[in-house]
Amino acid sequence: MAGTAGYVLRASVVGNNTGGMPTGLVDDGDEFGWSVCSLEDLDGDGITDVAVGSPADGKGEVWILFLHRNGTVKRTHEINRGVGGFIGHPETEGTAPRFGSSVGVFR
């Protein structure tokens, strides 16, 4: 979480069963956190939420993390092929497309 001058106000470690993430969502080797992007306040609670890429999890995933004020995870939303409302997915013969290797906001 950043202050108005861009300085870090607080930090939280987030991972499998850490920082509010439920057990079993993230496995070793998924590269969870490969890319991270600050989003706007998606759930209207006044706290900025984040997108986190996990490109080595199957063909790749993006997690939307809805945060508490202390930076821990309140709830998650998974996005990958067929999950989280995402129906498109690049398929590459013989290789994983690494969906989630880069996340960002387009305005």
Summary of the structure (lengths in Angstrom):
residues: 107
radius of gyration: 14.2
end to end distance: 20.7
largest distance: 46.1
contacts: 284
relative contact order: 0.21
helix: 0%
strand: 31%
